[in-house]
Structure formats: C-alpha cells, structure tokens
Amino acid sequence: MHEAGSVERPGHPTAEVYLRVGAVLVILTVLEVGVFYVPAFRAVLVPVLLVLSAAKFTIVVMFYMHLKADSRFFTFLFGVPLLLAIGVMVALLFLFLGELTLKGAAAAG
C-alpha cells in the first residue's frame, strides 16, 4: 500500500554490487599504472589515461554518490563539468603538442 505523495525508489544496491564496483575500480587503476609503465603506450599515454580516469569518475559518481538512482538533473550537474574539463584538457594537449613540435623543428633546423 502506498501513501499519498510517496515516491517509489529503486532498492539500495547490495554489498555484492559495491564489491563488484570496487573490483572494477581496482582493475581500472591497475590498467592505468600498467599503461604508464609500458613503453608501447608512450604515444597515446595521456589520452588513454584520460579515458580511464573519466571511466573511474563515472563509476564512482554513479554508484558511490548514488546518481544512478537519482534525478537526471544531478547527472547533468556532474556530467557537464566533466565534459568541460575533458575539453580543456584536450585543448591544452593540442596546444602543448604544437609547442613541443615547433621547438623540435626549430632545434633540428
């Protein structure tokens, strides 16, 4: 029986869900550390680390901050700053990549 004005919410995640999410976060962290130490990833190091960090951010916000079961407005409040931060970081990467490339060309020529 529902009372008038009550809002039905999905059930709280179980401990098993939190352990699975924690395991995924540990795996992503191990991947981040592994990518950093593997020489083959030097060319794409920063973009790969950005993607892995964004994935971890999303998982933490969805499960540990309960945005998965909360209002879409709160998802918007966390998602838009994340997208802005990614845009700024990518712009800075291109800016500094251009500067490093020009310095290398000037030293060679």
Phi, psi and omega in degrees: 000131181256139176279157178294133177084000179279148180249128179275127181245153177294157183296152178292139179300149180277171178298327179298320178296316180296323177293320177295317178297317177299320178296319178296319178295322177295316179298316178297322178293318177297320176298318178300313180295318179298317179299322181295323185267354179270118183299332181296338182268003183303322184292329183240024186302306185294313178299321179295317179295324177296317180295315179296320178294321178295322178296316178296318177302314181297316180296315180298314182294319182293316188262310185280337176257005173061029178287340180299324182255009184257184181297147177297334179299319179292324174299319177298317181297329177269328184287317182296313177298326177297314179296320177297317179297318178297317178299317179294317180295318179295318178298318178294323177300314179294323179297310181286330176297318177297319180295317179294322179294319179293322178296320178294322179291323180291323180290326181283331187257000000 
